[in-house]
Amino acid sequence: MKYRFPNCKIEKVLTSILLKTNTAVKISKKINSTQSSVIEVLRILESYNLITKEKTGRVKIITLTEKGKRAQELLIELKGLML
């Protein structure tokens, strides 16, 4: 039986950052979510050192750390196993 991977905002946010969507506003538009929920996910990811934020002018540029890239890869692998 095939299992569906849950609709996980963390996975969507990590994937968006990996694809160079690098601000909270852009991520929220890309994954069709509110900016406040994206910011909450970003706080969680930052607390686990999966992302870094660098303020450039008025915006914060978000990038994945090596640990974040590995977490995103593992999520893709897990998704593949569940299909």
N, C-alpha and C positions, 0 to 999 in steps of 0.2 A: 504494500500500500504506500502511495506517495503522500508525504507530509508537506504542508505548505509552510514556508518560512514565515514567521510572524511579521506583521507590519511594524518594523522596528525603526524608530527615528534615529537611534544611535548609528545604525548601519547606514541609513540614508545620509546622515550628516557626514560621517567618515568618508563615504564614497564621493559626496559633493566636494569635500575639501581635497580629496585625492585628484579630482578632475579640475582642480584649480578654481573652484568657486570659493573665494577666500574672504568673504565678509558675511556677517550674520544676516544682513538684508538679502544678499544674493542667494544664500543657502535657503532662507525661508521661502523665497520665491521659487527656487528650483524644486524643492521637495513639497511645495504646497502646504506649508505649515505656518503658524504664527511666529512672528519674530521672538516673542517672549518664550515660547516653548523651545525654539532653537537655541536661544541664549542659555536656557536652563541646561539643555543637553551639552552645550559647549562648556559650561561650568563643570559639569560632571567629567567630561573628557579631559579638561585641564587639570582637575584634581588628581587624575590617574596618570598625568604626564603623557597623554596621548596627542595633545596639540599644544602649540604655543601661539600666543597672541602678541603682535607687535604693533604699537600705535604709530601710524603714519598719517600725520595731519589730524584730520577729524575721524578717521576710520581705523579700526583694528584689523590688521591683516592676520588671517588664521592659516597656520600650516601644520601639517602632520609631523610629529616626531618620528624617529625610527620605530619606537615602540608603537606608535599609532598606526604606522604603515603595516607593521606586522599584525596588529589586531584586525585591521581591515582585511588583510589577506586571509587570516584565519576565519573571519566571518564569511568570506566568499567560499572557502573550502567547506565550511559547515553547511552553507546553503546548498552546495553541490551534493553533499552527502545526503541531504534530506529530500532531494528531488528524485 
